[in-house]
Amino acid sequence: MDPPQGSPQSSPDAQGSRQRPMDASQGLRQPLMDTPQGSRQPRQQQYQPRRPDPPSGGDGLFNAVVTIFLFVLVVVFLVSSSTTGSSLSVLHQVPEGHVGVYWRGGALLEATTDPGFHWKLPLITQFEPIQVTIQTDQVRDIPCGTKGGVMISFDKIEVVNRLRKSFVYQTLHEYGVFYDKTWIYDKIHHEINQFCSAHSLQQVYIDMFDQALIAIEKQKVAEKEAETQKMIALSEAEKNAQVSQIQMEQKLMEKNSAKRQEEIENEMYIAREKSQADANFYRVMKEAEANRLKLTPEFLELKFIEAIANNSKIFFGEKVPNMVMDQRLLGNYLDGISKKGRGDV
């Protein structure tokens, strides 16, 4: 429809710029105007921010997988040291001074583990740490009925005991985890009741009480002596070990000294033989050089003449002149021998 006469025509942008901001109470209300067909249309569409799309099925599956993975990690790395929380745990810890024992399907396993971290099957294997060091159990408020019918009570009895590692399986197999209840707590009550029922109040509180104190002191002295003997044995063993180590080091030093002395003697012998060989070689070379300088034809001829002069009789050839010829031939022969000897040297 045409705008009313006398009213200026405006664009939607201009209308939007002149429109007052909507109050929060108005919400998303929009002004309407009549159309020729009688239908009402919004005068201006208000801007609405786009809402994010709902997560698809893939994102939900991813979140579920991450949640399950984190849960598995928590279960895997859950460290437990008792049966209460050890059913779901995979990684468990055995404290120092204890051994780990295991039940699978309710059956006690013979295998035990040492202190530290270990693995096990969750929901199938149960775990419990068992102390194998010295421990003190206190039994309190022990009733005692004497032979005369008087009821008395012992406030506290302490029992020092230790379960050896080699007897862990047998003890737990026969008496369970709370074996000390059977062997210590119940046993103390039973023995005290038997003792009190066989003695009167006078014997329990006065006559035999001193004997009990003496027995306790004797036990303490025996324990102290045993500890002293143990310390002496350890000290003796350490001393013997140190003496053995010193003797071993001394023997090793003697062996090394003898080996070094032998090496020095070998080096001296090699040096002496080498020096002697060099001296012999030098002597032979000098003798050869001296002979080369000494054995000249003139010297040999002189020696020949001296040798002939010393003889009382000389026989030469058929004629006297051959003497001189034979002498010259002999001199030439000796000269050749001398030259040959120098060439060989």
C-alpha positions in Angstrom: 0.0 0.0 0.0 1.1 3.6 -0.5 2.2 5.5 2.4 -0.2 8.0 3.8 -0.3 11.4 2.3 1.9 14.0 4.0 4.1 11.4 5.7 7.6 11.1 4.4 8.6 7.7 3.1 11.5 6.1 4.9 13.7 3.1 4.2 14.0 0.1 6.6 17.5 1.2 7.5 16.3 4.6 8.4 13.5 3.2 10.4 15.9 0.9 12.1 18.2 3.8 13.0 15.3 5.8 14.4 13.7 2.9 16.3 14.2 2.9 20.0 16.0 0.0 21.5 13.8 -2.7 22.9 13.5 -3.3 26.6 14.3 -6.7 28.0 10.6 -7.0 29.0 9.5 -6.7 25.4 11.5 -9.8 24.4 11.3 -10.5 20.7 8.1 -8.6 20.1 8.0 -6.8 16.7 5.7 -4.0 15.6 3.1 -5.2 13.0 1.4 -3.3 10.2 -1.7 -4.0 8.1 -1.3 -5.2 4.6 -3.9 -4.8 1.8 -4.8 -8.5 2.1 -5.5 -8.0 5.8 -2.5 -10.0 7.0 -0.1 -8.5 9.4 3.6 -8.5 8.7 6.5 -7.4 11.0 7.5 -3.9 10.3 11.2 -4.7 10.9 12.9 -8.1 11.7 14.9 -8.0 14.9 18.5 -9.5 14.7 18.8 -12.7 16.6 22.2 -14.3 17.3 22.6 -17.8 15.8 22.5 -20.5 18.4 25.2 -23.2 18.2 24.1 -26.5 16.7 23.5 -29.3 19.1 26.3 -31.7 19.3 26.2 -34.4 16.8 26.3 -38.1 17.5 30.1 -38.4 16.8 31.0 -35.8 19.5 28.9 -37.6 22.1 30.7 -40.9 21.3 34.1 -39.2 21.6 33.2 -37.8 25.0 32.0 -41.3 26.1 35.2 -42.9 25.0 37.3 -40.2 26.8 35.3 -40.8 30.0 35.8 -44.5 29.8 39.5 -44.1 29.1 40.0 -41.9 32.1 38.0 -44.3 34.3 40.3 -47.1 33.2 43.4 -45.1 34.0 42.1 -44.3 37.4 41.4 -48.0 38.0 44.7 -49.1 36.6 46.8 -46.7 38.6 44.8 -47.0 41.8 47.4 -48.1 44.4 46.0 -50.2 47.2 47.7 -51.8 50.2 44.7 -53.7 51.7 42.0 -56.1 50.6 39.3 -53.4 51.0 40.2 -51.5 47.9 42.4 -54.1 46.2 39.7 -55.9 44.2 39.5 -53.2 41.5 43.1 -52.1 41.6 45.7 -53.3 39.1 48.8 -51.7 40.6 49.3 -52.3 44.3 52.1 -51.6 46.8 53.6 -54.0 49.4 55.1 -52.0 52.3 58.5 -52.6 53.7 58.7 -55.3 56.3 55.8 -57.1 54.7 55.2 -59.7 51.9 52.2 -59.7 49.6 49.9 -62.7 49.6 47.2 -63.3 47.0 43.9 -65.1 46.7 42.5 -66.0 43.3 38.9 -67.1 43.3 39.1 -67.5 47.0 42.1 -69.9 46.9 45.3 -68.8 48.6 48.3 -68.8 46.2 51.7 -70.1 47.2 53.5 -67.2 45.4 54.4 -64.2 47.5 55.9 -60.8 46.5 58.6 -58.6 48.1 58.1 -54.9 49.1 57.5 -52.6 46.1 54.9 -52.1 43.3 53.3 -55.1 41.7 50.6 -55.9 39.2 47.5 -58.2 39.6 44.3 -59.0 37.8 41.4 -56.8 39.0 38.2 -58.4 40.3 39.9 -61.8 40.2 42.9 -61.6 42.4 42.7 -60.2 46.0 45.8 -59.0 47.8 46.8 -58.6 51.5 50.2 -57.5 53.0 51.4 -59.7 55.8 54.0 -58.4 58.3 57.2 -60.6 58.6 59.2 -58.4 61.0 59.1 -58.3 64.8 55.8 -57.0 66.2 54.3 -56.6 69.6 50.7 -57.6 70.3 49.0 -56.2 73.4 46.2 -58.3 75.0 44.2 -56.1 77.3 41.6 -56.6 80.1 42.2 -60.3 80.7 39.7 -61.8 83.3 41.1 -64.3 85.7 39.1 -66.5 88.1 41.2 -67.8 91.0 40.8 -71.2 92.7 39.0 -69.5 95.6 36.4 -68.0 93.3 37.8 -64.4 93.3 37.6 -62.7 89.9 40.6 -60.5 89.1 41.8 -58.9 85.8 45.1 -58.3 84.2 45.3 -54.9 82.5 47.8 -55.7 79.7 50.0 -58.5 78.5 52.5 -57.9 75.7 53.6 -60.6 73.4 56.6 -60.1 71.1 56.3 -62.3 68.0 57.4 -62.7 64.4 56.1 -64.6 61.5 58.9 -65.9 59.3 58.6 -65.5 55.6 59.0 -69.3 55.0 55.9 -70.0 57.1 53.6 -67.4 55.7 51.8 -69.7 53.3 51.3 -72.5 55.7 50.2 -70.2 58.6 47.6 -68.3 56.4 46.4 -71.5 54.8 45.6 -73.0 58.2 44.6 -70.0 60.3 43.8 -67.2 57.9 45.0 -63.6 57.9 44.1 -63.0 61.5 46.3 -65.9 62.7 47.5 -63.9 65.7 43.9 -63.9 67.2 44.1 -67.7 67.3 47.7 -68.1 68.4 48.1 -65.0 70.7 44.9 -63.4 71.9 42.8 -66.5 72.4 45.9 -68.4 73.6 46.7 -65.8 76.2 43.1 -65.8 77.6 43.2 -69.6 77.7 46.5 -69.9 79.5 45.7 -67.2 82.0 42.4 -68.8 82.9 44.1 -72.2 83.4 46.8 -70.6 85.5 44.4 -68.6 87.7 42.0 -71.6 88.1 44.9 -73.7 89.5 46.2 -71.1 92.0 44.8 -69.1 94.8 44.6 -65.3 95.0 47.6 -65.3 97.4 49.7 -67.3 95.0 48.7 -65.2 91.9 49.1 -61.8 93.5 51.9 -62.3 96.0 53.8 -65.6 95.9 54.1 -66.2 92.2 54.0 -62.6 91.1 57.6 -62.1 92.0 58.5 -65.3 90.1 56.8 -63.8 87.1 58.8 -60.6 87.4 62.0 -62.6 87.8 61.1 -64.6 84.7 60.5 -61.4 82.8 63.8 -60.0 83.9 65.6 -63.3 83.0 63.9 -63.1 79.6 65.1 -59.6 79.1 68.7 -60.6 80.1 68.6 -63.5 77.7 67.4 -61.3 74.9 70.2 -58.8 75.7 72.8 -61.5 75.8 71.5 -62.9 72.5 71.7 -59.4 71.0 75.2 -59.0 72.4 76.3 -62.3 71.0 74.9 -61.3 67.6 76.8 -58.0 67.7 80.0 -59.9 68.7 79.5 -62.4 65.8 78.9 -59.6 63.4 82.0 -57.7 64.6 84.1 -60.9 64.4 82.8 -61.6 60.9 83.6 -58.0 59.8 87.1 -58.3 61.4 87.8 -61.6 59.6 86.6 -60.1 56.3 88.9 -57.1 56.7 91.8 -59.3 57.6 91.1 -61.5 54.6 90.9 -58.4 52.4 94.2 -57.1 53.8 95.9 -60.5 53.2 94.6 -60.7 49.7 95.8 -57.2 48.9 99.2 -58.1 50.4 99.5 -61.3 48.3 98.4 -59.3 45.2 101.1 -56.7 45.9 103.7 -59.4 46.4 102.7 -61.0 43.0 102.9 -57.6 41.3 106.3 -56.9 42.9 107.6 -60.3 41.8 106.2 -59.8 38.3 107.8 -56.4 38.1 111.1 -57.7 39.3 111.1 -60.4 36.7 110.3 -57.9 34.0 113.2 -55.8 35.1 115.6 -58.8 35.1 114.4 -59.7 31.6 115.0 -56.2 30.4 118.5 -56.2 32.0 119.3 -59.6 30.4 118.2 -58.4 26.9 120.2 -55.2 27.3 123.3 -57.1 28.4 123.0 -59.6 25.6 122.4 -56.9 23.1 125.4 -54.9 24.4 127.6 -58.1 24.2 126.5 -58.8 20.7 127.2 -55.3 19.6 130.7 -55.5 21.3 131.5 -58.8 19.5 130.3 -57.4 16.2 132.5 -54.3 16.7 135.5 -56.5 17.7 135.2 -58.7 14.6 134.8 -55.6 12.4 137.9 -54.0 13.9 139.9 -57.3 13.6 138.9 -57.6 10.0 139.9 -54.0 9.3 143.2 -54.5 11.1 143.9 -57.7 9.1 143.1 -55.8 5.9 145.6 -53.1 6.8 148.1 -55.6 8.2 148.2 -58.4 5.6 150.0 -56.5 2.8 152.1 -58.2 0.1 155.3 -56.8 1.6 154.4 -58.0 5.1 153.6 -61.4 3.8 156.8 -61.6 1.9 158.7 -60.5 5.0 157.1 -63.2 7.0 157.9 -65.7 4.3 161.5 -64.8 4.3 161.6 -64.9 8.1 160.1 -68.4 8.1 162.6 -69.6 5.5 165.5 -68.1 7.4 164.5 -70.0 10.6 164.6 -73.3 8.7 167.9 -75.3 8.8 167.2 -77.0 5.6 165.4 -75.8 2.5 164.6 -77.8 -0.5 163.7 -76.0 -3.7 163.5 -77.1 -7.3 166.0 -78.9 -9.5 168.1 -75.8 -9.8 169.3 -73.1 -7.5 167.8 -70.2 -9.5 164.3 -71.8 -9.0 164.5 -70.6 -5.4 164.0 -67.0 -6.3 161.2 -68.0 -8.8 159.5 -70.2 -6.2 159.7 -67.3 -3.7 158.1 -64.9 -6.1 155.4 -67.4 -7.0 154.7 -68.0 -3.4 154.5 -64.3 -2.7 152.1 -63.8 -5.5 150.0 -66.7 -4.3 149.8 -65.3 -0.8 148.9 -61.9 -2.2 146.0 -63.4 -4.0 144.8 -65.1 -0.8 145.0 -61.8 1.1 142.9 -59.9 -1.5 140.4 -62.7 -1.5 140.1 -62.6 2.3 139.6 -58.8 2.2 136.8 -59.2 -0.4 135.0 -61.7 1.8 135.2 -59.4 4.8 
